[in-house]
Amino acid sequence: MTTPLILTDIEGTTSSISFVKDVLFPYARKALPGFVRAHGQREDVRRWLDAVATEHGAVCSDDVIVEILQGMIDEDRKHTALKALQGMIWGEGYDSADFTAHIYPDAAAMLRQWHAAGYPLAVYSSGSVPAQKLFFGHTDAGDLTALFGGWFDTEVGHKREVSSYREIARRLDRPAGDILFLSDVVEELDAAREAGMRTVLVDRIEDYPQPRFDAATHGHPRAERFDRIDPEDIADEGVAPAP
């Protein structure tokens, strides 16, 4: 059988949900006003500020645009302009060493081990591709970007839509059945499975204190850590080793 390609989510899968919600989002919210004042006329920033203004009736004031963006953060909106601007702000934060990206030690170790063993790796996250690369370039375990050969965000489609996973398989030039998708969200796994991919529910007790078993897994193999996942077992039998 072809060596499976491992496609992984980030938040709640390789990394804690709390890092994104408790570190990255508040950092971007606080930094937005100063970032827009300093860089608002830069072309790559201006295009996204103008996109928000147009969407909200041609709002002219950058201060009002910032308030709208901060409201989106508070509502956890998956907005393209917000994601792009957040990525730029986080880039400055990483470069200034204000923080590093949390990654579970077992995830970092197994990603390196799988890569060394010849498993192709790719990422699919709702965060923008530039933000993904910043994240994996500044993790607690060092720069992991060289491990990945593919990066996908919601430009291919939303993560609960079957068509998104079909498009990823097309871009990777692989049959969907040769791709193993790891995520903590069962609805995403449902969509990937319907597209023909293999799946594992990553059910970390740090993020999900109430473990999900039986019907709550929607029939997806379940593992609490990356080192409990054997890609060959999933590919060959569709089952995960017991945690």
Backbone as CSV, one residue per row, in Angstrom:
resi,resn,N_x,N_y,N_z,CA_x,CA_y,CA_z,C_x,C_y,C_z
1,MET,0.836,-1.192,0.000,0.000,0.000,0.000,0.878,1.252,0.000
2,THR,0.394,2.301,-0.681,1.106,3.571,-0.697,1.237,4.123,0.718
3,THR,2.407,4.667,1.022,2.591,5.293,2.332,1.580,6.417,2.499
4,PRO,0.761,6.390,3.547,-0.268,7.425,3.682,0.327,8.798,3.958
5,LEU,-0.300,9.807,3.420,0.030,11.185,3.752,-0.780,11.564,4.981
6,ILE,-0.136,12.179,5.946,-0.803,12.564,7.191,-1.132,14.052,7.122
7,LEU,-2.431,14.350,7.172,-2.946,15.719,7.140,-3.444,16.051,8.537
8,THR,-2.905,17.110,9.134,-3.269,17.409,10.523,-3.860,18.794,10.697
9,ASP,-4.814,18.851,11.589,-5.337,20.107,12.119,-4.312,20.649,13.128
10,ILE,-4.510,21.866,13.606,-3.601,22.444,14.605,-4.283,22.549,15.966
11,GLU,-5.219,23.492,16.099,-5.834,23.796,17.393,-6.590,22.591,17.940
12,GLY,-6.199,22.114,19.121,-6.837,20.963,19.732,-6.287,19.641,19.245
13,THR,-5.358,19.694,18.292,-4.815,18.466,17.698,-3.311,18.391,17.928
14,THR,-2.551,19.271,17.281,-1.113,19.339,17.590,-0.864,20.232,18.790
15,SER,-1.792,21.120,19.059,-1.557,22.205,20.016,-2.809,22.485,20.828
16,SER,-2.629,23.098,21.974,-3.760,23.309,22.875,-4.717,24.367,22.340
17,ILE,-5.981,24.146,22.612,-6.997,25.142,22.271,-6.743,26.425,23.051
18,SER,-6.307,26.285,24.295,-6.136,27.457,25.144,-5.061,28.400,24.622
19,PHE,-4.027,27.882,23.939,-2.979,28.771,23.430,-3.562,29.767,22.432
20,VAL,-4.398,29.271,21.535,-4.995,30.150,20.530,-5.947,31.141,21.184
21,LYS,-6.799,30.647,22.074,-7.829,31.503,22.669,-7.277,32.427,23.751
22,ASP,-6.299,31.939,24.500,-5.822,32.698,25.658,-4.547,33.496,25.396
23,VAL,-3.826,33.172,24.302,-2.586,33.888,23.989,-2.699,34.631,22.657
24,LEU,-2.922,33.887,21.572,-2.890,34.517,20.248,-4.005,35.538,20.035
25,PHE,-5.247,35.159,20.334,-6.351,36.087,20.093,-6.235,37.354,20.936
26,PRO,-5.983,37.252,22.251,-5.837,38.488,23.040,-4.656,39.343,22.595
27,TYR,-3.565,38.699,22.182,-2.402,39.450,21.721,-2.772,40.279,20.490
28,ALA,-3.455,39.649,19.525,-3.844,40.369,18.312,-4.830,41.484,18.624
29,ARG,-5.770,41.216,19.517,-6.772,42.227,19.860,-6.116,43.468,20.453
30,LYS,-5.187,43.242,21.374,-4.511,44.358,22.032,-3.594,45.112,21.070
31,ALA,-2.947,44.367,20.164,-1.957,44.986,19.278,-2.577,45.664,18.053
32,LEU,-3.822,45.359,17.737,-4.437,45.879,16.510,-4.362,47.401,16.367
33,PRO,-4.768,48.192,17.357,-4.737,49.651,17.164,-3.351,50.175,16.810
34,GLY,-2.340,49.745,17.556,-0.981,50.210,17.281,-0.462,49.704,15.949
35,PHE,-0.807,48.476,15.600,-0.364,47.909,14.328,-0.952,48.693,13.160
36,VAL,-2.235,49.033,13.242,-2.889,49.777,12.154,-2.342,51.197,12.079
37,ARG,-2.086,51.821,13.218,-1.488,53.168,13.191,-0.111,53.144,12.536
38,ALA,0.669,52.105,12.824,2.043,52.033,12.314,2.113,51.575,10.868
39,HIS,1.191,50.713,10.465,1.317,50.063,9.150,0.082,50.209,8.262
40,GLY,-0.871,51.037,8.674,-2.142,51.124,7.960,-2.031,51.550,6.517
41,GLN,-0.954,52.229,6.128,-0.799,52.664,4.740,0.064,51.702,3.924
42,ARG,0.556,50.666,4.567,1.312,49.651,3.834,0.348,48.884,2.936
43,GLU,0.734,48.623,1.716,-0.200,48.073,0.732,-0.844,46.769,1.187
44,ASP,-0.048,45.857,1.752,-0.595,44.564,2.127,-1.533,44.652,3.326
45,VAL,-1.403,45.726,4.117,-2.319,45.950,5.239,-3.552,46.705,4.779
46,ARG,-3.306,47.728,3.935,-4.399,48.581,3.486,-5.489,47.813,2.754
47,ARG,-5.082,46.818,1.975,-6.073,46.080,1.179,-7.091,45.395,2.080
48,TRP,-6.626,44.889,3.244,-7.547,44.189,4.142,-8.383,45.172,4.949
49,LEU,-7.808,46.302,5.330,-8.587,47.327,6.027,-9.689,47.866,5.106
50,ASP,-9.344,48.105,3.844,-10.335,48.600,2.890,-11.419,47.562,2.621
51,ALA,-11.044,46.278,2.641,-12.038,45.214,2.425,-13.067,45.220,3.547
52,VAL,-12.616,45.415,4.779,-13.541,45.488,5.913,-14.408,46.731,5.807
53,ALA,-13.795,47.863,5.422,-14.548,49.109,5.278,-15.654,48.955,4.243
54,THR,-15.316,48.366,3.096,-16.304,48.178,2.025,-17.441,47.276,2.487
55,GLU,-17.090,46.260,3.214,-18.092,45.303,3.701,-19.060,45.953,4.689
56,HIS,-18.601,47.010,5.357,-19.430,47.670,6.367,-19.845,49.071,5.928
57,GLY,-20.145,49.209,4.646,-20.695,50.462,4.142,-19.681,51.562,3.968
58,ALA,-18.456,51.172,3.538,-17.391,52.133,3.241,-17.022,52.980,4.457
59,VAL,-16.921,52.343,5.601,-16.451,53.035,6.807,-15.085,53.648,6.518
60,CYS,-14.890,54.911,6.889,-13.642,55.589,6.532,-12.592,55.562,7.637
61,SER,-13.024,55.620,8.872,-12.085,55.749,9.976,-11.409,54.418,10.291
62,ASP,-10.077,54.452,10.349,-9.348,53.242,10.733,-9.677,52.829,12.162
63,ASP,-9.979,53.814,13.019,-10.342,53.481,14.400,-11.616,52.641,14.434
64,VAL,-12.564,52.977,13.576,-13.816,52.209,13.516,-13.542,50.815,12.948
65,ILE,-12.684,50.746,11.932,-12.332,49.446,11.352,-11.682,48.560,12.411
66,VAL,-10.806,49.135,13.218,-10.155,48.375,14.290,-11.200,47.842,15.265
67,GLU,-12.184,48.670,15.613,-13.233,48.225,16.525,-14.021,47.069,15.920
68,ILE,-14.281,47.134,14.619,-14.994,46.044,13.948,-14.169,44.759,14.006
69,LEU,-12.876,44.883,13.733,-11.990,43.712,13.759,-11.900,43.125,15.167
70,GLN,-11.823,43.983,16.159,-11.775,43.489,17.534,-13.073,42.780,17.904
71,GLY,-14.189,43.282,17.382,-15.465,42.606,17.595,-15.479,41.231,16.957
72,MET,-14.862,41.104,15.790,-14.761,39.803,15.134,-13.953,38.822,15.978
73,ILE,-12.873,39.329,16.588,-12.063,38.472,17.465,-12.904,37.999,18.641
74,ASP,-13.658,38.923,19.234,-14.497,38.566,20.383,-15.531,37.508,20.012
75,GLU,-15.999,37.549,18.764,-17.021,36.602,18.304,-16.414,35.348,17.681
76,ASP,-15.072,35.286,17.648,-14.367,34.153,17.032,-14.806,33.967,15.576
77,ARG,-14.883,35.084,14.856,-15.275,35.047,13.446,-14.130,34.522,12.598
78,LYS,-14.448,33.685,11.616,-13.445,33.167,10.680,-13.477,34.055,9.431
79,HIS,-12.996,35.265,9.567,-13.060,36.255,8.488,-11.698,36.366,7.817
80,THR,-11.688,36.373,6.488,-10.430,36.344,5.736,-9.534,37.541,6.069
81,ALA,-10.107,38.737,6.091,-9.307,39.937,6.388,-8.734,39.875,7.799
82,LEU,-9.550,39.456,8.745,-9.082,39.346,10.121,-7.950,38.337,10.215
83,LYS,-8.107,37.171,9.570,-7.067,36.142,9.626,-5.749,36.672,9.061
84,ALA,-5.843,37.419,7.949,-4.637,37.951,7.331,-3.936,38.951,8.254
85,LEU,-4.704,39.850,8.847,-4.117,40.861,9.723,-3.590,40.244,11.017
86,GLN,-4.331,39.279,11.557,-3.837,38.588,12.742,-2.492,37.922,12.459
87,GLY,-2.378,37.309,11.277,-1.130,36.645,10.922,0.042,37.611,10.913
88,MET,-0.180,38.812,10.404,0.888,39.819,10.391,1.276,40.233,11.808
89,ILE,0.262,40.425,12.649,0.527,40.833,14.035,1.257,39.724,14.786
90,TRP,0.799,38.494,14.605,1.470,37.377,15.277,2.909,37.244,14.798
91,GLY,3.132,37.538,13.509,4.489,37.480,12.987,5.414,38.408,13.757
92,GLU,4.930,39.607,14.047,5.727,40.550,14.830,5.942,40.026,16.249
93,GLY,4.905,39.389,16.805,5.028,38.838,18.151,6.045,37.712,18.225
94,TYR,6.004,36.822,17.224,6.985,35.735,17.183,8.399,36.293,17.008
95,ASP,8.540,37.254,16.090,9.862,37.822,15.822,10.431,38.538,17.040
96,SER,9.534,39.120,17.843,9.970,39.826,19.050,10.137,38.887,20.231
97,ALA,9.862,37.583,19.994,9.935,36.569,21.060,8.988,36.903,22.213
98,ASP,7.847,37.518,21.894,6.842,37.776,22.921,6.203,36.466,23.383
99,PHE,6.232,35.450,22.527,5.700,34.134,22.857,6.226,33.139,21.832
100,THR,6.115,31.861,22.154,6.342,30.792,21.177,5.050,30.007,21.064
101,ALA,4.919,29.269,19.985,3.683,28.531,19.726,3.674,27.225,20.508
102,HIS,2.609,27.004,21.243,2.490,25.751,21.990,2.310,24.569,21.040
103,ILE,3.036,23.501,21.310,2.812,22.233,20.617,2.989,21.123,21.641
104,TYR,2.098,20.154,21.614,2.223,19.044,22.555,3.508,18.280,22.257
105,PRO,4.284,17.917,23.285,5.549,17.201,23.061,5.384,15.939,22.235
106,ASP,4.307,15.190,22.451,4.104,13.969,21.662,3.849,14.284,20.195
107,ALA,3.183,15.423,19.923,2.934,15.808,18.533,4.248,16.179,17.846
108,ALA,5.067,16.993,18.508,6.347,17.376,17.909,7.209,16.149,17.648
109,ALA,7.271,15.253,18.627,8.109,14.060,18.483,7.624,13.168,17.349
110,MET,6.316,12.956,17.267,5.794,12.045,16.251,5.819,12.671,14.851
111,LEU,5.608,13.961,14.752,5.727,14.610,13.449,7.139,14.437,12.905
112,ARG,8.125,14.613,13.768,9.513,14.397,13.346,9.755,12.931,12.994
113,GLN,9.215,12.037,13.800,9.418,10.609,13.558,8.736,10.162,12.268
114,TRP,7.509,10.612,12.055,6.799,10.245,10.822,7.527,10.785,9.593
115,HIS,7.992,12.031,9.691,8.720,12.622,8.567,9.978,11.815,8.266
116,ALA,10.708,11.450,9.308,11.935,10.672,9.123,11.640,9.288,8.539
117,ALA,10.469,8.753,8.856,10.086,7.429,8.361,9.519,7.475,6.942
118,GLY,9.396,8.674,6.374,8.948,8.791,4.996,7.486,9.106,4.794
119,TYR,6.779,9.433,5.877,5.372,9.817,5.728,5.289,11.286,5.304
120,PRO,4.669,11.588,4.174,4.461,12.996,3.821,3.496,13.632,4.832
121,LEU,3.726,14.904,5.151,2.905,15.614,6.129,2.341,16.890,5.519
122,ALA,1.122,17.233,5.929,0.498,18.472,5.484,-0.395,19.002,6.600
123,VAL,-0.749,20.278,6.497,-1.561,20.953,7.506,-2.837,21.475,6.860
124,TYR,-3.959,21.340,7.590,-5.209,21.985,7.179,-5.815,22.633,8.412
125,SER,-5.855,23.960,8.419,-6.343,24.709,9.578,-7.157,25.904,9.106
126,SER,-8.037,26.394,9.970,-8.817,27.583,9.619,-7.954,28.834,9.635
127,GLY,-6.829,28.803,10.327,-5.888,29.922,10.280,-5.233,30.004,8.917
128,SER,-4.866,31.200,8.491,-4.284,31.379,7.168,-2.974,30.608,7.030
129,VAL,-2.621,30.275,5.792,-1.367,29.553,5.553,-0.165,30.328,6.104
130,PRO,-0.052,31.648,5.880,1.077,32.360,6.487,1.098,32.221,8.012
131,ALA,-0.086,32.258,8.648,-0.137,32.109,10.105,0.274,30.697,10.519
132,GLN,-0.114,29.708,9.735,0.298,28.329,10.017,1.819,28.198,9.984
133,LYS,2.421,28.795,8.968,3.882,28.697,8.832,4.588,29.439,9.965
134,LEU,4.034,30.576,10.372,4.596,31.277,11.526,4.499,30.403,12.772
135,PHE,3.345,29.775,12.938,3.103,28.927,14.102,4.142,27.813,14.175
136,PHE,4.262,27.031,13.104,5.178,25.895,13.133,6.640,26.326,13.031
137,GLY,6.873,27.549,12.631,8.239,28.056,12.599,8.743,28.547,13.937
138,HIS,7.822,28.695,14.915,8.202,29.260,16.220,7.589,28.457,17.352
139,THR,7.629,27.138,17.264,7.013,26.326,18.312,7.932,26.172,19.518
140,ASP,7.350,25.679,20.599,8.132,25.359,21.799,9.231,24.349,21.489
141,ALA,9.025,23.549,20.436,9.985,22.503,20.062,10.884,22.941,18.906
142,GLY,10.856,24.219,18.563,11.702,24.713,17.475,10.952,24.864,16.166
143,ASP,11.696,25.075,15.109,11.137,25.291,13.768,10.800,23.939,13.136
144,LEU,9.503,23.714,12.891,9.051,22.439,12.330,8.546,22.582,10.892
145,THR,8.700,23.750,10.290,8.106,23.975,8.969,8.650,23.030,7.905
146,ALA,9.907,22.621,8.015,10.507,21.759,6.993,9.882,20.371,6.961
147,LEU,9.120,20.030,7.990,8.493,18.707,8.027,7.312,18.610,7.068
148,PHE,6.728,19.754,6.706,5.465,19.757,5.969,5.652,20.078,4.496
149,GLY,4.942,19.326,3.679,4.997,19.544,2.241,3.745,20.162,1.676
150,GLY,2.753,20.425,2.522,1.504,21.024,2.055,0.861,21.837,3.153
151,TRP,0.261,22.961,2.762,-0.380,23.874,3.712,-1.734,24.277,3.133
152,PHE,-2.801,24.123,3.916,-4.145,24.433,3.430,-4.931,25.188,4.486
153,ASP,-5.648,26.215,4.025,-6.546,26.952,4.908,-7.931,26.987,4.269
154,THR,-8.792,27.862,4.737,-10.170,27.857,4.242,-10.295,28.418,2.832
155,GLU,-9.190,28.757,2.215,-9.230,29.111,0.784,-9.691,27.908,-0.040
156,VAL,-9.427,26.695,0.446,-9.901,25.497,-0.275,-11.347,25.178,0.080
157,GLY,-11.883,25.840,1.113,-13.239,25.576,1.582,-13.265,25.403,3.085
158,HIS,-14.455,25.441,3.649,-14.592,25.320,5.099,-14.352,23.885,5.547
159,LYS,-13.952,23.750,6.796,-13.441,22.467,7.269,-14.523,21.427,7.518
160,ARG,-15.766,21.820,7.484,-16.860,20.854,7.668,-17.557,20.527,6.355
161,GLU,-16.935,20.915,5.246,-17.507,20.672,3.928,-16.728,19.573,3.212
162,VAL,-17.439,18.596,2.672,-16.816,17.461,1.986,-15.953,17.933,0.827
163,SER,-16.427,18.951,0.104,-15.713,19.428,-1.083,-14.313,19.936,-0.739
164,SER,-14.104,20.434,0.482,-12.793,20.942,0.894,-11.757,19.816,0.875
165,TYR,-12.142,18.668,1.357,-11.209,17.536,1.442,-10.958,16.926,0.064
166,ARG,-11.966,16.952,-0.782,-11.757,16.502,-2.167,-10.778,17.420,-2.884
167,GLU,-10.896,18.728,-2.604,-9.980,19.688,-3.236,-8.561,19.510,-2.713
168,ILE,-8.423,19.246,-1.423,-7.086,19.000,-0.867,-6.461,17.771,-1.514
169,ALA,-7.234,16.695,-1.643,-6.716,15.481,-2.282,-6.294,15.777,-3.719
170,ARG,-7.089,16.602,-4.411,-6.757,16.954,-5.796,-5.448,17.726,-5.852
171,ARG,-5.284,18.692,-4.946,-4.068,19.505,-4.956,-2.843,18.703,-4.531
172,LEU,-3.049,17.718,-3.681,-1.942,16.858,-3.272,-1.658,15.767,-4.301
173,ASP,-2.542,15.651,-5.285,-2.419,14.646,-6.336,-2.345,13.244,-5.741
174,ARG,-3.268,12.997,-4.811,-3.333,11.695,-4.152,-4.780,11.229,-4.073
175,PRO,-5.025,9.926,-4.166,-6.365,9.425,-3.868,-6.714,9.769,-2.427
176,ALA,-7.963,10.139,-2.180,-8.363,10.503,-0.819,-8.080,9.376,0.164
177,GLY,-8.186,8.134,-0.279,-7.955,6.995,0.597,-6.522,6.849,1.045
178,ASP,-5.601,7.582,0.423,-4.194,7.553,0.831,-3.860,8.680,1.802
179,ILE,-4.882,9.410,2.250,-4.674,10.533,3.165,-5.319,10.213,4.506
180,LEU,-4.574,10.432,5.583,-5.058,10.237,6.949,-5.205,11.602,7.603
181,PHE,-6.428,11.954,7.973,-6.699,13.271,8.557,-6.855,13.152,10.064
182,LEU,-6.124,13.986,10.793,-6.162,14.025,12.250,-6.816,15.318,12.709
183,SER,-7.843,15.213,13.539,-8.530,16.412,14.036,-9.230,16.095,15.349
184,ASP,-9.497,17.146,16.116,-10.261,16.996,17.355,-11.745,17.254,17.150
185,VAL,-12.152,17.613,15.930,-13.544,17.995,15.658,-14.214,16.897,14.827
186,VAL,-15.218,16.247,15.395,-15.824,15.102,14.713,-16.508,15.498,13.413
187,GLU,-17.067,16.715,13.354,-17.745,17.137,12.134,-16.759,17.314,10.980
188,GLU,-15.534,17.741,11.291,-14.502,17.826,10.257,-14.123,16.422,9.788
189,LEU,-13.985,15.520,10.733,-13.647,14.142,10.391,-14.759,13.492,9.571
190,ASP,-16.005,13.815,9.886,-17.127,13.289,9.107,-16.999,13.692,7.641
191,ALA,-16.680,14.978,7.423,-16.558,15.484,6.056,-15.385,14.826,5.340
192,ALA,-14.255,14.677,6.043,-13.085,14.041,5.434,-13.379,12.586,5.088
193,ARG,-14.064,11.888,5.972,-14.399,10.483,5.717,-15.335,10.355,4.518
194,GLU,-16.307,11.256,4.424,-17.229,11.214,3.284,-16.484,11.459,1.976
195,ALA,-15.394,12.242,2.052,-14.577,12.484,0.859,-13.680,11.293,0.537
196,GLY,-13.624,10.325,1.449,-12.840,9.120,1.193,-11.563,9.004,1.991
197,MET,-11.281,9.991,2.853,-10.043,9.957,3.633,-10.169,9.032,4.841
198,ARG,-9.027,8.572,5.332,-8.945,7.894,6.618,-8.947,8.975,7.701
199,THR,-9.387,8.624,8.888,-9.534,9.636,9.937,-9.141,9.092,11.303
200,VAL,-8.690,10.005,12.178,-8.503,9.704,13.596,-8.991,10.901,14.397
201,LEU,-9.831,10.631,15.395,-10.245,11.660,16.335,-9.170,11.789,17.410
202,VAL,-8.538,12.964,17.467,-7.541,13.238,18.505,-8.296,13.836,19.691
203,ASP,-8.382,13.055,20.758,-9.244,13.397,21.891,-8.387,13.649,23.133
204,ARG,-7.726,14.789,23.145,-6.772,15.098,24.212,-7.509,15.485,25.495
205,ILE,-7.114,14.855,26.589,-7.795,15.139,27.851,-7.521,16.568,28.323
206,GLU,-6.402,17.162,27.870,-6.109,18.547,28.247,-7.136,19.503,27.644
207,ASP,-7.646,19.163,26.464,-8.614,20.017,25.781,-10.049,19.529,25.940
208,TYR,-10.207,18.232,26.162,-11.534,17.625,26.293,-11.548,16.753,27.551
209,PRO,-11.736,17.375,28.719,-11.688,16.615,29.979,-12.709,15.487,30.038
210,GLN,-13.813,15.643,29.304,-14.800,14.570,29.221,-14.503,13.763,27.963
211,PRO,-13.858,12.604,28.100,-13.468,11.833,26.912,-14.670,11.461,26.049
212,ARG,-14.425,11.373,24.763,-15.487,11.020,23.819,-15.319,9.564,23.394
213,PHE,-16.343,8.785,23.679,-16.342,7.371,23.330,-17.632,7.037,22.586
214,ASP,-17.673,5.835,22.034,-18.891,5.272,21.448,-19.522,6.236,20.441
215,ALA,-20.784,6.570,20.630,-21.493,7.390,19.634,-20.864,8.767,19.468
216,ALA,-20.216,9.271,20.513,-19.623,10.608,20.444,-18.464,10.679,19.458
217,THR,-17.883,9.547,19.100,-16.773,9.545,18.148,-17.246,9.533,16.703
218,HIS,-18.559,9.335,16.482,-19.108,9.199,15.123,-18.437,8.060,14.351
219,GLY,-17.931,7.091,15.078,-17.313,5.938,14.421,-15.875,6.143,13.988
220,HIS,-15.277,7.262,14.340,-13.876,7.500,13.973,-12.954,6.843,14.992
221,PRO,-11.863,6.226,14.542,-10.856,5.749,15.492,-10.412,6.899,16.391
222,ARG,-10.142,6.580,17.642,-9.859,7.610,18.642,-8.479,7.384,19.254
223,ALA,-7.741,8.485,19.462,-6.455,8.415,20.148,-6.278,9.675,20.978
224,GLU,-5.708,9.528,22.166,-5.516,10.681,23.044,-4.188,11.387,22.814
225,ARG,-3.278,10.735,22.086,-1.951,11.301,21.833,-1.476,10.843,20.451
226,PHE,-0.551,11.616,19.880,-0.010,11.233,18.569,0.769,9.920,18.630
227,ASP,1.403,9.650,19.775,2.186,8.417,19.848,1.315,7.185,20.085
228,ARG,-0.002,7.359,20.025,-0.928,6.227,20.044,-1.515,5.987,18.653
229,ILE,-0.989,6.685,17.664,-1.493,6.563,16.294,-0.451,5.853,15.440
230,ASP,-0.854,4.767,14.805,0.006,4.069,13.851,-0.608,4.258,12.468
231,PRO,-0.022,5.123,11.633,-0.617,5.404,10.313,-0.842,4.154,9.475
232,GLU,0.014,3.173,9.608,-0.149,1.957,8.810,-1.375,1.169,9.268
233,ASP,-1.620,1.117,10.576,-2.804,0.428,11.068,-4.069,1.109,10.578
234,ILE,-4.057,2.434,10.612,-5.240,3.182,10.147,-5.439,2.929,8.667
235,ALA,-4.357,2.986,7.900,-4.464,2.839,6.459,-4.913,1.426,6.082
236,ASP,-4.380,0.421,6.811,-4.662,-0.956,6.434,-6.000,-1.468,6.966
237,GLU,-6.348,-1.025,8.191,-7.501,-1.632,8.832,-8.583,-0.627,9.225
238,GLY,-8.219,0.680,9.197,-9.194,1.669,9.598,-9.443,1.701,11.087
239,VAL,-8.502,1.177,11.885,-8.687,1.193,13.326,-7.444,1.782,13.982
240,ALA,-7.641,2.422,15.116,-6.515,2.993,15.860,-6.159,2.085,17.012
241,PRO,-4.876,2.023,17.363,-4.499,1.258,18.552,-5.190,1.836,19.786
242,ALA,-5.404,0.999,20.782,-6.041,1.476,22.014,-5.129,2.474,22.696
243,PRO,-5.701,3.565,23.265,-4.872,4.538,23.974,-4.222,3.933,25.210
